[in-house]
Amino acid sequence: MKAIGIILAGGNSHRMKELCRKRAIGAMPIAGSYRSIDFALSNMSNSHIQKVGVFTQYNARSLNEHLNSSKWWDFGRKQGGLYVFTPAVTVDNSSWYRGTADTIYQNLSFLKNSHEPYVVIASGDCVYKMDYNKVLEYHISKKADVTIVCKDMPEDANVERYGILKMNEESRIEEFDEKPIVARSSTISCGIYVIRRRLLIEMIERCALEDRYDLVKDILIRYKNQKRMYGYKIKEYWRNIASVEDYFETNMDFLKPEIRDYFFRQYPDIYSKVDDLPPAKYNVGVRVCNSLISSGCIINGTVEDSVVFKKSFIGNNCYIKNSIILNDVYIGDNTHIENCIVESRDTIRANTFYKGEDGIRVVVEKNERYVF
């Protein structure tokens, strides 16, 4: 493909609460065995984009460890490859990334040293499957300067936290508002953009000269009337992980057979870093109903309508319902957990009761693991 890829994975969201205290959103576990950034990386690989840059910043250790080998997404090539960029102190700059445009500006040599004519920019916190080639073909056919992937949301959806687009009959963008107080349209930006590489370099440099830092507000919205911007609508599954509720609902979606079939049984595939773990073990007397149980888990109690991530232990007579148990969690005997997300590496003492009454409850426990 005649494009390079950029994945923006350095952001943070206060709506994620305790879940973002030790990891970036791009590193959030999804569907038992994946991270949210795996979906953007897999889309890049499946679209035959050979050169991809991932920009990380906030709580990047876990994400950097996940990206330490490019072979999982087939980027281990002589030409191209996977590049991970973190903020660095240089002679010319000693600032952290101050926004998405500043992130690209501080690593502008990545664009200048490339020869591909187009750039595909994606976010690392969205769950979806997409062939970026189709977006690029659309971009070229429209002779667009910028193409923004968008989606029509249901009328009852809360769209005020997204970028809102309004297009004419030819799909040219006429209005673009970022997180408006009152939305005038139900069409949202999916955070995926196609743009000519030289145009992007030119606009990023001008943005830096004017002391502006945000790709959406200071470039896309600002130039929407000066540049030819078009929307590319998708109807397939797409979810953004920006809050505890979004994260919970996204994982719960994978309990639906049609969603699992779409992501994991239909071509193209979704790839992730593989851990060498034994299959899940179900001891005598367990009851598991409509749940995802990952490798390395040991189940002794009852699990219903839940997602249990790798290397978790659930003790005798436990009852887990409508919950997400993250990696390496130990749950003692006779514990009841309902409508909760249990943070990774937690140790829940025996005879504990947790239930989310008004929404989803995030459980963070730091008990000693070996007191049982």
C-alpha positions in Angstrom: 0.0 0.0 0.0 1.3 3.5 -0.8 0.8 4.9 2.6 2.5 4.9 6.0 0.6 4.5 9.2 0.5 6.6 12.4 -1.2 5.3 15.6 -1.8 7.9 18.3 -1.7 5.9 21.6 -0.3 8.4 24.1 -3.6 9.9 25.5 -5.4 9.6 28.8 -9.0 9.9 29.8 -10.2 10.8 33.3 -13.4 9.0 32.5 -11.5 5.7 32.7 -10.9 6.4 36.5 -8.7 3.8 38.2 -8.2 1.8 35.1 -5.8 4.3 33.7 -3.6 4.7 36.8 -1.0 2.2 35.6 -1.6 1.8 31.8 -2.4 3.7 28.7 -5.9 3.3 27.1 -4.1 1.6 24.1 -3.0 -1.1 26.5 -6.4 -1.9 27.9 -7.2 -5.6 27.7 -10.0 -6.6 25.3 -11.9 -9.8 24.7 -9.8 -12.0 27.0 -6.5 -12.1 25.1 -6.1 -8.8 23.3 -5.2 -5.1 23.8 -7.1 -2.3 22.3 -4.1 -1.2 20.2 -4.1 -4.7 18.5 -7.1 -3.8 16.4 -5.4 -0.7 14.8 -2.2 -2.6 14.4 -3.9 -5.6 12.8 -5.8 -3.3 10.4 -2.6 -1.7 9.3 -1.0 -5.1 8.7 -4.0 -6.5 6.9 -4.1 -3.4 4.7 -0.5 -4.0 3.7 0.8 -0.9 5.3 4.5 -1.8 5.9 5.7 1.1 7.9 3.8 2.1 11.1 4.7 4.6 13.8 3.1 4.3 17.2 3.3 7.4 19.4 3.1 6.7 23.1 3.4 8.9 26.2 1.1 8.4 29.2 1.8 5.3 31.3 3.6 3.8 28.4 5.5 1.0 30.1 2.9 -1.7 29.7 2.2 -0.6 26.1 5.8 -0.5 25.2 6.3 -4.0 26.6 3.4 -5.2 24.4 5.0 -3.7 21.3 8.6 -4.9 22.0 8.4 -7.3 19.1 6.9 -6.4 15.7 6.6 -10.0 14.6 3.1 -10.5 16.1 1.6 -8.1 13.6 4.0 -9.1 10.8 6.0 -5.9 10.8 9.3 -7.6 11.1 10.4 -6.7 7.6 13.6 -5.4 5.9 11.5 -2.7 4.3 9.3 -0.7 6.7 8.6 -2.0 10.2 7.0 -1.0 13.5 8.5 2.1 15.1 7.6 3.2 18.7 8.1 6.9 19.6 8.1 8.2 23.1 8.8 11.8 24.2 12.5 12.6 24.2 14.6 15.6 25.4 16.5 17.1 22.5 18.6 20.2 21.9 15.6 21.9 20.3 12.8 20.6 22.6 12.4 19.4 26.2 8.6 19.3 26.4 6.2 16.3 26.6 3.7 15.9 23.8 1.3 18.8 24.3 -1.3 17.5 21.9 -1.8 15.2 18.9 -0.4 17.7 16.4 2.6 18.4 18.6 3.2 14.6 18.9 3.6 14.4 15.1 5.7 17.6 15.0 8.2 16.2 17.5 8.6 13.2 15.3 8.3 14.9 12.0 11.4 13.2 10.7 9.4 9.9 10.5 7.2 11.5 7.8 10.0 13.4 6.1 12.2 10.3 5.8 9.4 8.3 4.2 8.6 8.1 0.6 5.0 6.9 0.6 2.6 9.6 -0.8 -0.2 9.1 1.8 -0.6 8.8 5.6 -3.2 6.8 7.5 -3.7 8.2 11.0 -5.6 6.1 13.5 -6.2 6.0 17.3 -5.1 3.2 19.5 -8.2 3.1 21.7 -10.8 1.9 19.2 -12.1 -1.6 18.5 -13.0 -2.3 14.8 -11.9 -4.0 11.6 -11.2 -2.0 8.5 -9.4 -2.2 5.2 -7.7 1.1 4.9 -7.2 0.5 1.2 -10.8 1.2 0.6 -10.6 4.5 2.4 -7.5 5.4 0.4 -9.3 4.5 -2.9 -12.2 6.7 -1.9 -9.8 9.5 -0.9 -8.1 9.4 -4.3 -11.4 9.2 -6.2 -12.8 12.3 -4.4 -9.5 14.1 -5.0 -9.7 14.9 -1.3 -7.1 16.7 0.8 -8.3 14.9 3.9 -10.7 12.0 4.4 -12.3 11.3 7.8 -13.8 8.0 8.6 -17.2 8.5 10.2 -20.2 6.6 11.5 -23.9 7.3 12.0 -24.8 6.7 15.7 -28.2 5.8 17.0 -30.4 8.7 17.9 -30.3 7.9 21.7 -26.5 7.7 21.8 -24.5 10.2 23.7 -22.5 11.8 20.8 -21.4 15.0 22.5 -18.1 13.5 23.5 -17.1 12.8 19.9 -16.2 15.0 16.9 -19.5 15.7 15.1 -19.6 15.9 11.3 -22.1 17.3 8.9 -21.8 16.5 5.2 -23.5 17.5 2.0 -24.9 15.1 -0.7 -21.4 14.5 -2.1 -20.1 13.6 1.4 -18.0 16.7 1.6 -17.7 17.9 5.2 -19.4 21.3 5.7 -19.4 21.3 9.6 -17.0 19.8 12.1 -17.3 20.4 15.8 -15.2 18.7 18.5 -17.2 17.6 21.5 -19.9 20.2 21.2 -22.3 21.0 24.1 -25.3 20.3 21.8 -24.8 18.0 18.8 -26.4 19.1 15.6 -25.8 15.7 13.9 -25.5 12.1 14.8 -22.6 11.4 12.5 -19.3 11.1 14.5 -15.7 11.1 13.6 -14.0 7.7 14.2 -10.6 9.2 14.7 -9.3 7.7 11.4 -7.8 10.1 8.8 -6.2 9.7 5.4 -4.1 12.7 4.1 -1.3 13.3 1.7 2.1 13.1 3.4 3.5 16.4 2.1 0.2 18.3 3.0 0.3 16.8 6.5 4.0 17.9 7.0 3.1 21.4 5.7 0.1 21.8 8.1 1.9 20.4 11.1 4.8 22.8 10.6 2.5 25.7 10.2 0.6 24.6 13.3 3.8 24.5 15.3 4.8 28.0 14.2 1.4 29.3 15.4 1.9 27.6 18.8 -1.0 25.2 18.2 -0.9 21.6 19.3 -4.1 19.7 18.5 -4.6 17.8 15.2 -8.4 18.0 15.3 -9.1 21.5 16.6 -6.1 23.3 15.2 -5.8 21.6 11.8 -8.9 19.6 10.7 -11.6 22.0 12.0 -9.5 25.1 11.3 -9.0 24.2 7.6 -12.3 22.5 6.9 -13.3 25.3 4.5 -9.9 25.8 2.9 -9.2 22.1 2.2 -11.3 19.5 0.5 -12.4 17.3 3.3 -14.7 14.3 2.8 -16.3 11.8 5.1 -16.1 8.0 4.5 -19.1 6.3 6.3 -18.8 2.9 7.8 -21.6 0.6 9.0 -19.6 -2.1 10.6 -18.8 -2.5 14.3 -16.8 0.3 15.9 -16.4 1.2 19.5 -14.3 3.8 21.3 -12.9 3.1 24.8 -13.0 6.4 26.5 -14.8 5.7 29.8 -15.4 2.8 32.2 -18.9 2.3 30.8 -17.5 2.1 27.2 -14.8 -0.3 28.2 -17.3 -2.6 30.0 -19.8 -2.6 27.2 -17.1 -3.2 24.6 -16.0 -6.4 26.4 -19.5 -7.5 27.0 -20.1 -7.2 23.2 -17.7 -10.1 22.7 -20.0 -12.4 24.6 -22.3 -12.1 21.6 -21.7 -14.9 19.1 -22.0 -12.6 16.0 -19.4 -10.2 17.4 -16.9 -13.0 18.1 -17.5 -14.5 14.7 -17.0 -11.2 13.0 -13.7 -10.5 14.7 -12.1 -13.9 15.2 -13.6 -16.2 12.5 -13.9 -13.9 9.5 -11.0 -12.8 7.4 -8.9 -10.7 8.1 -7.7 -11.8 11.5 -6.9 -9.8 14.6 -3.3 -10.4 15.9 -1.8 -9.9 19.4 1.3 -10.8 21.3 1.0 -14.5 22.3 1.8 -15.7 25.9 2.8 -19.3 26.3 0.1 -20.3 28.8 -1.8 -23.5 29.4 -5.5 -23.7 28.5 -8.0 -22.7 31.2 -8.7 -25.3 33.8 -12.2 -26.0 35.0 -12.3 -28.0 38.3 -15.1 -30.4 39.4 -18.4 -28.7 40.1 -17.8 -25.4 38.3 -20.5 -23.6 36.3 -19.6 -21.3 33.4 -22.4 -19.7 31.4 -22.0 -17.3 28.5 -18.5 -16.2 29.4 -15.0 -15.8 28.0 -12.3 -17.6 30.0 -8.7 -16.9 28.9 -5.6 -19.1 28.9 -3.9 -19.8 32.2 -7.1 -19.4 34.3 -8.2 -21.8 37.0 -12.0 -21.8 37.7 -13.6 -23.3 40.8 -16.8 -21.4 41.3 -19.6 -20.0 39.1 -19.1 -17.5 36.3 -22.0 -16.0 34.3 -22.0 -13.3 31.6 -18.4 -12.3 32.3 -14.9 -12.0 30.8 -12.0 -13.4 32.7 -8.6 -12.5 31.4 -5.3 -14.4 31.5 -3.9 -16.2 34.6 -6.8 -15.5 36.9 -7.8 -17.8 39.8 -11.4 -18.0 41.0 -11.9 -19.9 44.3 -14.4 -22.4 45.6 -18.1 -21.3 45.9 -17.4 -17.9 44.2 -20.1 -16.2 42.2 -19.0 -13.9 39.3 -21.7 -12.3 37.3 -21.8 -9.6 34.6 -18.2 -8.6 35.4 -14.7 -8.3 34.0 -11.8 -9.9 35.8 -8.5 -8.5 34.4 -5.1 -10.3 34.2 -3.6 -12.2 37.1 -6.4 -11.7 39.6 -6.7 -14.0 42.7 -10.3 -14.3 44.0 -10.6 -16.1 47.4 -13.3 -18.6 48.3 -17.0 -17.6 48.8 -16.6 -14.3 47.1 -19.5 -12.6 45.3 -18.6 -10.1 42.5 -21.4 -8.6 40.3 -21.4 -5.6 37.9 -17.7 -4.9 38.5 -14.3 -4.6 36.8 -11.6 -6.1 38.9 -8.2 -4.5 38.3 -5.3 -6.7 37.2 -3.0 -8.3 39.8 -5.6 -7.8 42.5 -6.0 -10.2 45.4 -9.6 -10.4 46.6 -9.8 -12.0 50.1 -12.2 -14.8 50.8 -15.8 -14.0 51.8 -15.7 -10.6 50.0 -18.8 -9.0 48.4 -18.6 -6.4 45.6 -21.6 -5.3 43.6 -22.0 -2.3 41.3 -25.3 -0.7 42.3 -25.4 2.5 40.2 -23.4 1.5 37.2 -20.1 -0.4 36.9 -17.8 -0.5 40.0 -14.1 -0.6 39.6 -12.5 -2.9 42.3 -8.9 -2.2 43.2 -7.4 -4.3 46.0 -3.8 -4.7 47.0 -3.9 -7.5 49.6 -1.1 -10.0 50.0 -1.4 -12.8 47.6 -0.2 -15.7 49.8 -2.3 -15.3 53.0 -4.8 -18.0 52.0 
